[in-house]
Amino acid sequence: MRLRTFTAASISEAMAQVRRELGPDAIIVATQERADGGVSVRAAAEEGAVQPSKDSPKLAARRREAERTRGRGDNADGITRIARALAWHDVPDSAAEAIMDAAISLEDAEPTATLAHALDARYAVHPVEIMPARPILFAGAPGAGKSSVMARLAARAVSQGVTPLLVSCDQRAGAAAQMQTYAKALQLEFEAAPGARELDLVLDGANGRPVFIDTGGVNPFELEALESLTYLAATADAEIIAVMEAGQIPADAEDAAALFSSIGAARVIFTRLDIARRMGALLAAGEAGLSYAHIAASPFIGSGLAPATPLRLARALLEDPHDDSGEDGPEEAAP
């Protein structure tokens, strides 16, 4: 069974997407009105019923051009370089076409700047505030890097004179101990809250401090897991921020991002750019409606997080992610 969430301006448009992508035998799991006036439809279909999407004619032509120009390196012109990069990273077709249309209108600019401008026109960037108005709950698949992301943001807060309260709702063996180690190193208060009731009691003692909440890994394609996460966030009146790996298959990343969005997440933090080769997932999450908060391009806590600006995303897509020679690259710690 494959689960997808579709968003559109109306229920009829969303249903048309369901029929087009999943076929006439798709089952509607849930529908939800969105704050922007649109709707979300969650649908499921048997794996064999899902037809793989085909490149649009425009993108297919760009992919062929990418293949023809492969190997030219720095001698390729800027637009061709961008087309090659989008093809290499398996960027979703709708995004690739829109980005290329924007890039072509700016073709006289340097390629990285051109791509950055195109990304800026399509996606939103909202880094995590030092003093967030609500508790922040980090959600993601097992191993996505939620705990290290939380520790990095806490370290940034401490460096600016803010002392957040760190809370772990992760019931895995050793998970709370790991977060407690981070808290001790940062000289911050730590609390373990294995359930919603305990979390509510912990928050009563926050005394106006920012609260960062770590959670156990969830499979975003399991509805029960998402419902439990939603209940936990509602108990804390917390903002859900999705934490995702940059190297995921883009289609899976887009589905996961849409599902996180369906339970209230509005921002995403991407991790492990340092070990990802194809990073179409970066843009797939934006296609699902999430704003970009930060990126992490190093396994070390002390390296911090960088705001996921269009320029950093452009560099990640166009340049070798292991090359740290560039000024203000994606591995730079956030100020």
Buried (B, 14 or more C-beta within 10 A) or exposed (E): EBBBBBBBEEBEBBBEBBEEBBBEEBEEEEBEEBEEEBBBBBBBBEEEBBEEEEBEEEBEEBBEBBEEBEEEEEEBEBBBBBBBBBBBBBBBBBBBBBBBEBBEEBEEBEBBBBBBBBBBBBBEBBBBEBEBEEBBBBBBBEEBBBBBBBBBBBBBBBBEEBBBBBBBBBEEEEBBEBBBEBBEEBEBBBBBBEEBEBBEEBBEEBEEBBBBBBBBBBEBBEBEBBEBBBEBBEBBEBBBBBBBBBBBBBBBBBBBBBBBBBBBBBBBBBBBBBEBEBBBBBBBBBBBBBBBBBBBBBEEBEBBBBBBBBBBBBBBBBBEBEEEEEEEBBBBBBE
